[in-house]
Amino acid sequence: MGESFGARLAGSLSLLADSVHALSDALAAIPNIIVALYAAHSTGTARRARYRVALINSATLFGVAGYILLEAWDRYLSPHDINADTMIGVATLALIGNGLALWILGSHSEHDHESQKTTHMGMSYHVVSDFAQSGVVLITAVVIKFTEFTIIDLLLSIGIAILIFWLSVVLAWRAVTR
């Protein structure tokens, strides 16, 4: 939420895309954790629940990608000013936050119950993706600061939307084929 607010202050769509993607990942973790805890007690019902949760997560990611693309189109038609200094500060905090989340997930992975390992691995992939994405947004902010090449923010946002769309399709495909 703080990153979304910072993205609005900075006027950066790539930072907003990063924050919306991270927020959707965080919200998706809640039903995944519930299903993982439930899976330790029931197999058949848990399998159906995992399927439904994966499809809901996929639809959410698809919606997030669509929102970013619509916002990119709007920004293409009427460009916004970007405050690179604010963008650098917020992206740095996002990178640190994702780094801490990655460290916390890594420190607990050895203690997971077997039924929780798949969920943990999926969450780790999301956090690694968020960490890398925040790093790219930070690099973009530095490029904007020193070159004033602001179109890169729009291009990165479209790239993030395409990545999120692809992840939503992969997630839905895995849910349906398993």
PyMOL commands that set and color helices and strands:
alter all, ss='L'
color gray80, all
select helices_A, chain A and resi 2-10+13-39+44-77+84-111+114-147+151-177
alter helices_A, ss='H'
color red, helices_A
deselect
rebuild
show_as cartoon
